[in-house]
Amino acid sequence: MFKTALLGVITMLSVGTLYPNTMKVTDITDLKDNTQVIELEDYNGNVWEYETDSTDLFINDTVSVILDDMGTDIIYDDEIVSIRYNAWTITR
């Protein structure tokens, strides 16, 4: 019941429709005020940025992302609502 109520709150705060995606962390930039800009790439090659408090994410981590489509049909105005760690990848 709590999950349903929480999803209702998130949906009411969003402008459009929420949808999931999986992305790979490609860069992390530390900012002065203990925040980070996380650069992500989805599997279609689109690059996204998300500013957040310091995280335990590393380059090449795979993350699950919830996005808001902002009520439009184009992807370029979509916004990341949340990021959750999914898996890490060994690069050779």
C-alpha positions, 0 to 999 in steps of 0.5 A: 500500500505504501508503494502505491501511495508513493507512486501516486505522489511521484506521478502527481509531481511529474509533468508527463509520464514516467518511464524506466531506462537502463544507462551506463555511467560515463563520467562523474564531475565533482562540484564545490558544494559536495554535489556531483554531475553524473554523465550517463549514456543509454543504449541508444547512444543518448547522453544524459546529465544528472546533478545529485549529492555525492554518490557511490557511483563509479564510471562503467556502473550500470544504473536503473533510471526513472525519467519524466517525458515532460508530456511531449513526444520528443526525448530531448526534453525528458528529465531524470527523476531518479537513479538507482545502482544496478550493476558494475561492469569489468572493462578490459 
